[in-house]
Amino acid sequence: MSDDPTIDMQAIDGLRELSPDADFLRELIEIYLQDTPQRIAELQDALNKKDIPVFTRAAHTIKGSSSNFGATKLTKLAHELEMQGKSDKLSESPVSVAKLNSEYALVAETLSKIMQGA
């Protein structure tokens, strides 16, 4: 997993192709940066409450939105969490959620830089 970039720039280029307006990409990144911490908090809360359906749904949402931005490692981590939820095995999830939080911080930093240059 360590060979994966924080952000696959091909995904960003693909988003840029959707609209020539730089504000479009900035707006997409802003929405992601506002929404994802809420999903991560929801994931952590669901883990604490052992609410598997909410946990699984939050992981799935993070996986999908992160994939759109080419956040390869974060997408993989969210997928792992989603699978832990689907298999009803949350014993490894606290470590996985911590890894997800750390990777999200890197993604957020990288996307913020991209947004400034968009």
HELIX and SHEET records of a PDB file:
HELIX    1   1 MET A    9  LEU A   18  1                                  10    
HELIX    2   2 ALA A   22  LYS A   49  1                                  28    
HELIX    3   3 ILE A   52  ASN A   68  1                                  17    
HELIX    4   4 THR A   72  LYS A   86  1                                  15    
HELIX    5   5 SER A   93  GLY A  117  1                                  25    
END                                                                             
